[in-house]
Amino acid sequence: MASLDSPNLSPSPSFSIRGNQTTNFFRSISTKEQSFSEVPCTPPRLSSTSFSPGGLHNSQPSTPLLSFTPSKLHDLHTTYRCISSVLKKDGQILSIAASKGLVYTGSENNVVRVWKLPEFTECGQLKTKATMVVALVVSNDRVYAAYADCKIRVWRRTWEGVTKHVRVATIPKAGSYVRSYIAGRDKMMKHMGPISALAINVSDDILYSASLDKTVKVWRISDLKCVETIPAHSEPINAIVVADDGVLYTGSDDATVRVWRRNFCSGDRPHGLTVTLPAKNSPVKTLTLTSDGGVLYGGCTDGYIYYWLKGWFSGQLQYGGALQGHTHAVLCMASLANYVVSGSADSTSRIWVREQDGQHTCLAVLQGHRGPIRCVAAFPLLAAEESEDGAGCTVCTGSLDGILKVWRVKSTSTAARRSAQNGCEYFELT
């Protein structure tokens, strides 16, 4: 493990907000002035909260679709710091997945590294002959990794004293692929382009794989067979996410998010298109859902994160607004409780919080990477790290600069913090 804390490096800007400094961020509010699909222009790439050597600057947006007002969270004191920074000879970090105290990271080489929380020490490796791990997803005791050869490898995780991983399958299976090829149905089995994303519907025992070949394939986990191929978009598909109610969301370079419902009585094509959501003529690169499935977020190449609110009926969505802050394409997102974490080609990651009234505030801008952030994961703080009057999360970011960083973000009410300091109950080390 190579340490990045070299004396020759400049101080990390991740320590920008410290001590008694309180920062008032701005939040986005969507208006009803104009239909979303009728807006002719692309929003300007202005950062509502951007850091510079001279301090913190706030720039107001010029589009009428987005208006900003001071956040109600001005009484929150947010602190964050990079607690670990790892550089391996793996090349670009392309994928991250977290489950049950373990973090899995995939890169350009043929190794999926396994890290143990909270100390974030490497505790295992998953190796294959194939290279470039483009997507990872973990469900129960199974780890699914998609590679550049358009195949998915599956490992089973065991807990016999120490954590072990045993490779159990490759999707599609070699035998079924050969039989389908002879029968002239090979296109139904294997993606014709690189896989871009994976998602699992646990209740229906289904694995979804999205590809740059413009299709989504549906794999039955019990026997690892392809049961359906969905011609989902007219352009490459970059992201998929599945809600607890089984609704499938797909995001594509055709600047739309499509919503699909599964009908078990529809024969060979059980997944039907419910609605198409426009993303303001900007290709959609990443999707994430809140834990309750009530809000869908889509990160786009224009630097905006658009979000839609779930209606009364399953699959029904209403446009809610856009989060402005990134200056380049949003490449990855993750959600945890009322937090949304976004990573961008501008080499920063932003922590957003959704307030009770439905509006959003940017709590922190994590800076330190020297390349686009390709993947992020978020998980709760450990019980020992939490405070009675605050909340927070741990964020893991992987970048095309080959560096993996772990951040700890905490939010504490200013009143509680002052009361504790006046009572000399604790001192905050920054």
Secondary structure, 3 states (H helix, E strand, C coil): CECCCCCCCCCCHHHCCCCCCCCCCEEEEECCCCCHHHCCCCCCCCCCCEEECCEEECCCCCCCCEEEEECHHHHEEEEEEEEEEEECCCCCEEEEEEECCEEEEEECCCEEEEEECCCCEEEEEEECCCCCEEEEEEECCEEEEEECCCCEEEEEEECCCCCEEEEEEEECCHHHHHHHHHCCCHHHCCCCCCEEEEEEECCCCEEEEEECCCCEEEEECCCCEEEEEECCCCCCEEEEEECCCCCEEEEECCCEEEEEEECCCCCCCCEEEEEEEECCCCCEEEEEECCCCCEEEEEECCCCEEEEEECCCCCCEEEEEEECCCCCCEEEEEEECCEEEEEECCCEEEEEEECCCCCEEEEEEEECCCCCEEEEEEEECCCCCCCCCEEEEEEEEEECCCEEEEEEEEEEEHHHHHHHHHCCCCCCCC
